[in-house]
Amino acid sequence: MMNTVETTAAFACEDPFALPPLATAVLDRWGTVTSWSPAAQRLLGYTSEEVVGQHAVFILYQPVDVVAVHAAVERCQTEGDWGGLLPARHADGHRVDVGLRVCSLSESADARSWLLLASDVAQTRWWGADLSVLDGLLSRAPIAMAVLDTELREVWLNDALERWGGISRDRRLGRRPTELMASSSLERIEAQMRQVLKTGVPLLDVGYQGRTSGDSDRQLATSTSIFRLADSAGCVLGLCYMSVDVTDRWRAQQRLALLNEASTRIGTSLDVGLTAQDLADVAVPLLADFVAVDLLDSVLRSEEPTVRSTVGRTPMRRAGQQSLRAGCPESVAKIGDLVMLAAPAARCLVEGEAVLEPVVDADRSVWVVDDPARAAKIREFGIHSLMLVPIRARGVVMGVASFVRWARPEPFEADDLLLAQEFVARASLCIDNARRYTREHTAALALQRSLLPHRLPGQTAVEVASHYLPADESAGVGGDWFDVIPLSGARVALVVGDVVGHGLHAAATMGRLRTAVHTLAGLDLPPDELLARLDDLVIRLTDEEEDTAAATAGPAVLGATCLYAVYDPVSRICTLARAGHPPPAIVRPDGTVTFPDLPAGPPLGLGGLPFEAGEIELPEGSLIALYTNGLVEARDHDVDAGLGRLRMALERADEPLEAIREGVIEALLPDRPDDDVALLLARTRTLTADQVASWDLPADFAVVALARAYTARQLALWGFDEAAFTTELLVSELVTNAIRYATAPIRLRLIRDRTLICEVSDGSSTSPRLRHARASDEGGRGLFLVAQFTQRWGARYTAGGKTIWAEQSLFPSGSELVLDGTLDDGWEDTMAGALGGVWDALCDDT
């Protein structure tokens, strides 16, 4: 006979569906053992001779169990039987948990005896468990449970699983899950079940989503745990799985995930159209099958949104849309098209309230009656549910977002509307921010364009190229500036400046300083004197804005730097002065790069310190590079390193100016500079000897006629005979005034440039004044005539006196001289008389 362990193992592996071996014994009415079966001997190890005649309590594991036995005896006497667990002592002393059933063998109490049926609980299969426990699992447990054999056939399930699946118990028993319903999710589940059977490693809280036969329109989410079943000998019996309906939790998690995704994807750019498209992209396919975003036309133009009471007249434009199908075939419009709103959407726009239409009736819906085109799309794609959410921010409605379902069967619910409103709320704020940013950015760019030169003026003295890059890319403006200002005598002023700070405030200050520089340059001031006047202006602005800043807590002018250079193409002299600004770079025609040691001067706004100018003679073809410190200073290198890079980038004097500029930008500028950057490159030119004629004149009225003769002869050589009369008139007036009111030396100079320039220099610093003579006056009309017959005229002061200059348009021989007609008809006789008088005076001088 095999021992107990061997018997148990043999029994367990022989047939997992076989009933366990039962040990039997008979007790008399007093509890004395009268019969003891071989199975009982195998179960507890006692022989029949050791047990028969003994009271049954001697096999109890602990004496305290006698109390429980007495209670069981009383129940047996009352009800006739009893069943339960009983801890017994094996013959070798270890504990054996026995499943015991006690049955009465006689109706008479006097002759009653008892039959005991016992089995080892460790050998009892799960299908032999207490029926009361199984009944509770079948009828009352809220968790769906099933037991499958090793072939994954369902052999037991409870009522909850039957209700969830929508398939009766009779159909499920004996079949695998994939035989009940074809589903990719079920195929994945079976694969995981086989893995659990093979390895014994359980799967806990695994999520599955799908639809059931009982409710094919509802997406069900479950949390499933799968574990293997085995007996005490280790033989695999099958497996059990338990599923909990977590659909509500899953949907909440999905909504939270969608909101998190929306927070990262919506509003990634400050562009109204892209933000509207972000909203549509996020909602499809996780919330809707098709989404359309329609905005007021004024919003797309970055204007303040206004909704008219007559909605049909309110311009709406499709700003974004997305669909499960490529090309959005459900849409009645393309992105950018004007859209006429249907009645529900119009009501949503005007009232600012969301609309939920869970079921769209394809025959009687307002959408069908109101718009035949939309009705055709509804019928074509089977659109059955929709939501409308107003796009509203800061109390202003800017558009409507439409959410549509046609592919997924379940309609929109109230929770879906809440999620859509969360999406739209975030998108609305981003759209409004993008609209405001675009409007402010456009205004900032307009300001910058108005403050910086639109184009560099044409002139002969230099060839120029420039570059401007603000550090504040969001605003697009900064405090740096550059300028090329034509001056008298074919000269040119080159200016670069830098206002402390960034953004609109610095740009506004820069505009004021740039205007001041233009005004001061028009006075033909020397560079050092111009900077002194500009310094006074900055001090006044600082005082004014400090008072304003104290009252409004706004920023004040903190100062500025500037470099002002004047280049004369006749003398090839460049006069420079700087106010706390980096020195220019001078590139000779041979490629040699130097940074001249000019007097630094204090930054503008400090006051009390003088400015000094320096002069440099430049060969023709030299390059002047003016820049702000943002070009050569950065966090990763100091000024010296930046100047070294600039030197290397400029050592290409023979290349075109635009190529040199691009090389400087590539070598020194990162994508996002730390400071505003302005760069101005100027290649010098010179006026040849045949373009300039000059004569030193004695202070004698007799020389006036000689000056006219010089002028006529020079104009004839240049081929401008038609301009001789007017030019002689100007020369006569200017030379006469110099002789009459000024001091020697007197010098006449003619320059043939884009215009004809006539200059008369003298040793006096008195300023000429334009007068409006009366008809009876004999003089006082000279400068008035000069002003009428020239494009520009003026005076500039030099170290030795002053120069009166006038510019005329050039008229080649054969052309017709036409007066500009600016004088009133009443002046015609006066002008004729004046010209005659001047001409007579000229003839008398001759």
Stockholm file with secondary structure:
# STOCKHOLM 1.0

chainA/1-846         MMNTVETTAAFACEDPFALPPLATAVLDRWGTVTSWSPAAQRLLGYTSEEVVGQHAVFILYQPVDVVAVHAAVERCQTEGDWGGLLPARHADGHRVDVGLRVCSLSESADARSWLLLASDVAQTRWWGADLSVLDGLLSRAPIAMAVLDTELREVWLNDALERWGGISRDRRLGRRPTELMASSSLERIEAQMRQVLKTGVPLLDVGYQGRTSGDSDRQLATSTSIFRLADSAGCVLGLCYMSVDVTDRWRAQQRLALLNEASTRIGTSLDVGLTAQDLADVAVPLLADFVAVDLLDSVLRSEEPTVRSTVGRTPMRRAGQQSLRAGCPESVAKIGDLVMLAAPAARCLVEGEAVLEPVVDADRSVWVVDDPARAAKIREFGIHSLMLVPIRARGVVMGVASFVRWARPEPFEADDLLLAQEFVARASLCIDNARRYTREHTAALALQRSLLPHRLPGQTAVEVASHYLPADESAGVGGDWFDVIPLSGARVALVVGDVVGHGLHAAATMGRLRTAVHTLAGLDLPPDELLARLDDLVIRLTDEEEDTAAATAGPAVLGATCLYAVYDPVSRICTLARAGHPPPAIVRPDGTVTFPDLPAGPPLGLGGLPFEAGEIELPEGSLIALYTNGLVEARDHDVDAGLGRLRMALERADEPLEAIREGVIEALLPDRPDDDVALLLARTRTLTADQVASWDLPADFAVVALARAYTARQLALWGFDEAAFTTELLVSELVTNAIRYATAPIRLRLIRDRTLICEVSDGSSTSPRLRHARASDEGGRGLFLVAQFTQRWGARYTAGGKTIWAEQSLFPSGSELVLDGTLDDGWEDTMAGALGGVWDALCDDT
#=GR chainA/1-846 SS CCCHHHHHHHHHHHCTTSCCCCEEEEECTTSBEEEECHHHHHHHCCCHHHHTTSBGGGGBSSTTHHHHHHHHHHHHHHHSEEEEEEEEECTTSCEEEEEEEEEECCSCSSSCCEEEEEEEGGGCCGGGSCHHHHHHHHHTCSSEEEEECTTCCEEEECHHHHHHHCCCHHHHTTCCHHHHCCCHHHHHHHHHHHHHHHHCCCEEEEEEEECCSSCTTSCEEEEEEEEEEECTTCCEEEEEEEEEECHHHHHHHHHHHHHHHHHHHTTSSSCHHHHHHHHHHHHTTTTCSEEEEEEEHHHHTTSCCCCCSSGGGSCEEEEEEEESSTTCTTCSSCTTCEECCCHHHHHHHHHCCCEEESSCCTTTCHHHHHCHHHHHHHHHHTCCEEEEEEEEETTEEEEEEEEEESSSSSCCCHHHHHHHHHHHHHHHHHHHHHHHHHHHHHHHHHHHHHHSCSSCCCCSSEEEEEEEECSCTTTTCEEEEEEEEECGGGCEEEEEEEEEEEHHHHHHHHHHHHHHHHHHHHTTCCHHHHHHHHHHHHHHHHHHHHHHHHHHCCCCCCCEEEEEEEEETTTTEEEEEEESCCCCEEECTTSCEECCCCCCCCCBTCCSSCCCEEEEECCTTCEEEEECTTTTCBTTBCHHHHHHHHHHHHCCTTSCHHHHHHHHHHHHCCSSCSSCEEEEEEEECCCCGGGEEEEEECSCTTHHHHHHHHHHHHHHHHTCGGGHHHHHHHHHHHHHHHHHHSCSCEEEEEEESSSEEEEEEESCCCCCCCCCCCTTCSSCCHHHHHHHSSSEEEEEEETTEEEEEEEECCCCTTCCCCCCCCSCGGGHHHHHHHHHHHHHHHHHHC
#=GC SS_cons         CCCHHHHHHHHHHHCTTSCCCCEEEEECTTSBEEEECHHHHHHHCCCHHHHTTSBGGGGBSSTTHHHHHHHHHHHHHHHSEEEEEEEEECTTSCEEEEEEEEEECCSCSSSCCEEEEEEEGGGCCGGGSCHHHHHHHHHTCSSEEEEECTTCCEEEECHHHHHHHCCCHHHHTTCCHHHHCCCHHHHHHHHHHHHHHHHCCCEEEEEEEECCSSCTTSCEEEEEEEEEEECTTCCEEEEEEEEEECHHHHHHHHHHHHHHHHHHHTTSSSCHHHHHHHHHHHHTTTTCSEEEEEEEHHHHTTSCCCCCSSGGGSCEEEEEEEESSTTCTTCSSCTTCEECCCHHHHHHHHHCCCEEESSCCTTTCHHHHHCHHHHHHHHHHTCCEEEEEEEEETTEEEEEEEEEESSSSSCCCHHHHHHHHHHHHHHHHHHHHHHHHHHHHHHHHHHHHHHSCSSCCCCSSEEEEEEEECSCTTTTCEEEEEEEEECGGGCEEEEEEEEEEEHHHHHHHHHHHHHHHHHHHHTTCCHHHHHHHHHHHHHHHHHHHHHHHHHHCCCCCCCEEEEEEEEETTTTEEEEEEESCCCCEEECTTSCEECCCCCCCCCBTCCSSCCCEEEEECCTTCEEEEECTTTTCBTTBCHHHHHHHHHHHHCCTTSCHHHHHHHHHHHHCCSSCSSCEEEEEEEECCCCGGGEEEEEECSCTTHHHHHHHHHHHHHHHHTCGGGHHHHHHHHHHHHHHHHHHSCSCEEEEEEESSSEEEEEEESCCCCCCCCCCCTTCSSCCHHHHHHHSSSEEEEEEETTEEEEEEEECCCCTTCCCCCCCCSCGGGHHHHHHHHHHHHHHHHHHC
//
